[in-house]
Amino acid sequence: MNSFIDIATLVALFINTIALIVVIYQTHIAKQSLTTTKKSIDDAKTQRQLETLPKFTWVIEVQVQLEYWKKDLQEKKDLLQKGVDEKNNEMFKRASDIRIKSPKDLSLNRFLYDNMPAWLRELWMSGAQYYYDAIAPLPYVYKDEKQNYDYAESWIRERCEDSLQAISKLLEYLEDMVPPVILSTPASLSDKDFLRD
């Protein structure tokens, strides 16, 4: 009876050892797979950056424009919220004083639009739509020397917030498009200064 328990123990030990070896092997394979996947993602990112390099100035232009629109909306939102909280007529007046009366007032560059890659043009125009959608109705928060609290609160909670979230999402698409080393290139000389005739 004792030898049967010893044999069963040895068999169980042998099976556990094999199971442990299989688990270690699977862990090793999973680690290799993760490393390969990470390298593949990094390679794809590098490839995307290199493909974008000839047009990186346009990417920067669009990124700067989107960041400006986001900052402008955030400032208007903060000013209007303060005006609502403090019942401050002057803040309503300042928040509603905008120069954007039509989409053309955004003054987007036609040359850039015609020559930038289609995907970048779509991001740019989408950002312009969201910005205009939020900024255009702002004059109605202060009309005929009266502040419209209900409309201001609705603008803050819905229209402005929706546009801010959308523009933030668009900016995420542009992250890491241009490698930081290119963005930091010294700009004291132009390209043609390095070329012989």
N, C-alpha and C positions, 0 to 999 in steps of 0.2 A: 504494500500500500504506500509506503514511504517513497519507494522508487517511482511510483506512478505520479506522485505530487512533484517530485524532483523533475521528472520528464515534462510534466505540464508546465512547470515554472520555466524550464529552459525553452520550451516551445513558445510560451508567452513572451519571454525575454527576446527571443529571436524575432518574433513577429513585431514586437514594439521597436526593436532596433531597425528593422526594415522600414517600418512606418516612419520612424524618425529620419532615416536617410532620405526617404521619398519627400518628406516635408521640407527638409533642408534643400534638396534639389529643386523643389518647386519654388521655394523662396528665392533661390539663386536665379532661376529662370525669370521669375517675376521682376527681380531687381534689374536684370539685364534688359528686360522688356521696357521697364520704366526709363532706363538710361537711354535706350534706343529711341523711345518716343520723345523724350526731352530733346535729344539731339535733332530729331526730325523737325520738331517745332521750332527750335532755334535756327535750323537751316532754312526753314520756310520763312521765318521772320527776316533773316539776313537777305534771302532772295527777294522778298518783298521790298526791303529797304533799298537794295541795289537797283531794282527795277524802277523805283520812284526817284532815285537820285537826279536823273536829268530834269525832273520837274519839281525838285524839292522846294524851290523858291515859291512855287504856286501852293504847295502844301502849307508852307509857313504863312503865306498870305491868307489862306482860308482859315488856318488855325488862329491867327491874330484877330481876324474879323469875328470869328465865332466867340473868342474870349472877350472881345470888346462888347459884343451884343449881350453876352451873359452878364458881364460886369454892369453894363448900363441898366439892364432890367433889374438886377439885384439892388442897385442903388435907388432906382425909382420905387421898387417894392418897399425897401427899408424906410425911405422918406415918407411914402404914403401911409405905411403902417404907423409910423410915429405921428403923422398928422391925424390919423383916426384915433389913436390912443389918447392924444393930447387935445383933440378937437381944435387943431391948429389950422386956421384958414390959410396962413402963409405957406405952410408945407403942402397943402392941397394945390395951391396955385403954382408953386414951383414944380411939383411932380407932374402937373398937367401941361406945363409949358414945354412943348416939344416942337421940333422943326420937321418931323416926319408927317407929311400930309398925304403922300401917295408913295407907292412902291419905288418910283423913280428917285425919290428923295434919299434913298439908301446909297445912291451914286455908285453902284457896282460897275466895275471896269469891264466893258464889252470885249476888249482884247483878251483879257484873262479868261472870260467866259468861253470865248470861241476856241481858245487854244489849250486850255487845261484838259487833262484826261476826263472822260465822261463820268467816272465814278466820283471824282473830286468835285466836278461841277454839280452833281446831284446832292452831295453833302452841303455844298455852299448854298445852293438854292433852297434846300430844305431848311437850313439855318435862317436864311433870309425870310422865308415864309413864317417860321415860328416867331422870329423877332418882330416882324411887321404885324402879325396877328395880335401880339401883346401890346405893342407900342402905339398902334394907330388909334385905339379907342380911349387912350389916356385923357385927351382933352375933355371927355365927358364927366370926369370925376370932379371938375371944377368949371362949371358953365354959368354964365350970366352972374358972375360974382357970388355963386353959391356952391358949397361943397356937397357932393352927393355921397353920403356915407355908405348907403347900401351898395351902390355901384362900386365904390372904392374897395369895400370888403370882398365883394364878389371877384373883382379884378385881381386882388392880391391872392385869394385862395384858389382861384381856378385858372383864369387866363394866363396870368404871369407865371404861376407855379408850373403849369403844363409846359409853357415855352422854356422856362429855365431847365426843367428836367430833360426836355427834348434836345436842347442845345448842349447840355452836359453829355448826353449820350452820343451826340455827333462828335464831340471833342474826343470821346473815348476811342472812336474809330481812327482818329488821327494820331493817337499815342504811339510812340516808337516808330512812326513812319520814316522819320529822318533821324539817322544815328546822331547821338549827341556830339560825336567827334566832328561831324560835318557842320552842325549848328555852331560849334565853337571855333570854326576855321577863322584865322585872322583875316580881317577884311581891309587891311590898310592898302593893299594893291589889288588891282583887277586882274582877271585871267589874262587879258591881252598883254599885260606888263611882262609876263613870263614867256611869251611867244616871239620867235624871230620871224622877220618878214622873208 
